């Protein structure tokens, strides 16, 4: 390690004065020399120690720019001309939306379905749905066989989407919207995403899910205890969450198709904050079975004798809220080992380096790594209020995206929007324009949102 | 007397410096007194060590240091919601400063009284229930409240209590003692309540339901 040549010499006059003073006190030459050496050594030591500490603390956490992180991920190409997914990376700015003519959907629910489709496309901030002639044309019929849908390029007649979506018409329309978004912009749409959240509107914290447009609210638990901290599996078939159903804070996994629940972590102390690994086989979570709350990795099948949780951190503080990088090799989490809660990144295998993120607040919690691997959203405290922040890994810059409060932010599939809560309400935030939209007005006491990917 | 030599500059064409070097402190001048040669660096090292120890920021009380944690007892086969009585030692509830798990001087007398109760009631397991005020986010508060409970546990162990009888549970911000949003309400919510496992509860059959 190189150090700046930051050293000190004592001016001659000062040295002589000190020497005289010491002699007059009857101090020997040896003692004077020792004291002086010490003085210099201490000064020297103080210059060195903080420099070394700083150098270690502030190692930039971002690996060199991240395209390599997820080679298969579609790059942002909101692209009128470019072939979808064909490749060049264009920064998403909110400008240059793709015009798409949405033809009225036929069928009994057709009119609502048309509105839903247009709302979905607008919400992406990438598409401008219109009823007049445009570059692309979306047509669909809603019937007993489902939603028969098609997207065409009007210039050359090329068909970009041609599918029959079965199931409930709302789900079908949302999936069509996502296919349109991806086909015309190369960016994954999030109209078909669902939000898992907790609400205490019944008097105790229960788990719910709803569509990202606020429809189809469904209560998943009725345990009259504390349910908390839901997290989706990457295939969106399961939720991991914390429940005090046994009286102790334990981690459960609920299979959404069947409603079947399994208790997977129930060690002494807290078992909480579980997050599925991208490959779906492991959970990162907080356990305090060995004393302090620390991060561990364990298989989703639970920790038996052959699959004891592997410990990732070892500090005097509490480590909470792990979130995996999309490739699964790293984990961002919150730790208050240095006094106030701050965010750190470590390897998802034991023994890796841990780096602190330099952010715009000394109180930062609840990180969530974006699906494209490039950003981390988190809750920060500024002026006594909690706000939503976004950290950009490539430029190592953090911005505050809300001004009226917010917490528990969670990315949508496009790595541009986040869902968050404020005063018990759930909002969708466009992190580019920093506009927030209330998702549904009649919900109360909501928090701890998680968006399916 | 010669001041220690310190390199302040490096020639531009020299290899990058590996740091500033302090020249040996005129050791040759004292070659006739070997003890001085040894004593000087020794004295310097000891003093530096002492100073370093004094200036290292102590962000955590030593009693929560990782390597001092006394192993957590196995979970009791009870339901902490129904089988723990928090009324008996209600007066000994320990309160904390904002965002802190340090046991303040004002709270230590309570824990001495808890130890007295434990001595008078041997073999009765206690639950140390950690709580946080609602500022902060739920997961962070769950961790913070657990650390408060563990700080109380380690303090009691330090007083001589048996670790095997001291269970922790964290409720985070979920169960405020006072519902309001004032500073006074928050102060009442940052606490560790000390509960006594009801007599006979541990013998109850059956695991908590899945």
Contacts between the chains, C-beta under 8 A, distances in Angstrom:
chain1	res1	chain2	res2	distance
A	1	B	18	7.8
A	1	B	19	7.9
A	2	B	16	5.2
A	2	B	17	7.1
A	2	B	18	7.3
A	2	B	19	8.0
A	3	B	17	7.2
A	3	B	18	7.5
A	3	B	19	4.5
A	3	B	20	7.0
A	5	B	7	7.2
A	5	B	8	6.5
A	5	B	9	6.6
A	5	B	10	6.2
A	5	B	17	6.0
A	5	B	20	6.1
A	6	B	20	7.3
A	7	B	6	4.8
A	7	B	7	6.9
A	7	B	8	5.4
A	7	B	20	4.3
A	8	B	6	7.0
A	9	B	3	7.3
A	9	B	6	5.8
A	9	B	8	6.4
A	10	B	3	5.8
A	15	B	1	7.9
A	15	B	3	5.5
A	19	B	1	5.8
A	29	B	1	5.9
A	30	B	30	7.4
A	30	B	36	5.9
A	30	B	40	7.6
A	32	B	1	6.6
A	33	B	1	6.1
A	33	B	25	6.7
A	33	B	26	7.1
A	33	B	40	7.5
A	34	B	40	5.4
A	34	B	43	5.9
A	34	B	44	7.0
A	36	B	1	8.0
A	36	B	3	6.6
A	36	B	4	7.4
A	37	B	4	5.7
A	37	B	25	5.0
A	37	B	40	6.9
A	37	B	44	5.9
A	38	B	43	7.7
A	38	B	44	5.4
A	38	B	47	5.7
A	38	B	48	7.6
A	40	B	3	7.8
A	40	B	4	5.5
A	40	B	6	7.2
A	40	B	22	6.9
A	41	B	22	6.6
A	41	B	44	5.6
A	41	B	48	6.3
A	42	B	47	7.9
A	42	B	48	6.6
A	42	B	51	6.3
A	44	B	6	7.7
A	44	B	20	6.6
A	44	B	22	6.4
A	45	B	48	6.0
A	45	B	51	7.9
A	45	B	52	7.4
A	47	B	20	7.9
A	48	B	19	7.1
A	48	B	20	7.8
A	49	B	52	7.6
A	205	B	174	6.9
A	225	B	81	7.4
A	226	B	171	7.6
A	226	B	174	4.9
A	228	B	138	5.9
A	228	B	139	7.9
A	228	B	142	7.7
A	228	B	172	7.9
A	228	B	174	7.4
A	229	B	138	6.7
A	229	B	139	5.8
A	242	B	142	7.9
A	244	B	81	7.4
A	244	B	171	7.9
A	244	B	174	7.9
A	245	B	209	7.3
A	246	B	79	6.9
A	246	B	208	3.6
A	246	B	209	6.8
A	246	B	210	7.7
A	247	B	78	7.4
A	247	B	79	3.8
A	247	B	80	4.2
A	247	B	81	4.5
A	247	B	82	7.3
A	247	B	83	7.8
A	247	B	208	6.1
A	248	B	75	6.5
A	248	B	80	6.3
A	248	B	169	6.5
A	248	B	208	7.3
A	249	B	142	7.0
A	249	B	169	7.4
A	249	B	170	6.5
A	261	B	210	7.6
A	262	B	210	7.5
A	263	B	210	5.0
A	266	B	75	7.4
A	267	B	75	7.9
A	268	B	72	4.3
A	268	B	73	6.7
A	268	B	74	6.2
A	268	B	75	5.1
A	268	B	167	7.5
A	269	B	72	5.7
A	269	B	146	6.5
A	269	B	168	6.0
A	269	B	170	7.6
A	270	B	142	6.0
A	270	B	143	7.3
A	270	B	146	5.0
A	270	B	170	4.9
A	272	B	139	6.5
A	272	B	142	5.5
A	273	B	139	4.7
A	273	B	142	7.6
A	286	B	139	7.3
A	286	B	142	7.7
A	286	B	143	6.3
A	288	B	72	7.4
A	288	B	146	5.1
A	288	B	150	7.2
A	288	B	168	7.3
A	288	B	170	7.6
A	289	B	72	6.0
A	290	B	69	7.0
A	290	B	71	7.9
A	290	B	72	7.3
A	291	B	66	6.3
A	291	B	69	3.1
A	291	B	71	7.9
A	291	B	72	6.9
A	291	B	150	6.6
A	292	B	64	7.0
A	292	B	66	5.9
A	292	B	69	6.8
A	292	B	147	6.7
A	292	B	150	6.9
A	293	B	142	7.9
A	293	B	143	4.3
A	293	B	146	5.2
A	293	B	147	6.6
A	314	B	66	6.1
A	315	B	66	6.9
A	316	B	59	7.6
A	316	B	60	4.4
A	316	B	64	5.9
A	316	B	65	5.6
A	316	B	66	5.7
A	317	B	60	7.2
A	317	B	147	7.6
A	318	B	140	7.5
A	318	B	143	3.2
A	318	B	144	6.1
A	318	B	146	6.7
A	318	B	147	5.1
A	319	B	143	7.2
A	320	B	139	4.5
A	320	B	140	5.4
A	320	B	142	7.0
A	320	B	143	4.3
A	321	B	137	7.7
A	321	B	139	4.7
A	321	B	140	6.9
A	334	B	139	7.4
A	334	B	140	5.8
A	336	B	99	7.7
A	336	B	140	7.4
A	336	B	143	7.5
A	336	B	144	7.0
A	337	B	59	7.7
A	338	B	59	6.4
A	339	B	59	4.9
A	340	B	99	6.6
A	341	B	136	7.6
A	341	B	140	5.3
A	365	B	136	6.9
A	365	B	137	4.5
A	365	B	139	7.3
A	365	B	140	4.5
A	366	B	137	4.8
A	366	B	139	6.5
A	366	B	140	7.2
A	379	B	137	5.4
A	386	B	137	7.4
A	407	B	137	5.5
A	408	B	137	6.4
A	408	B	138	7.8
A	447	B	138	6.7
A	448	B	138	5.9
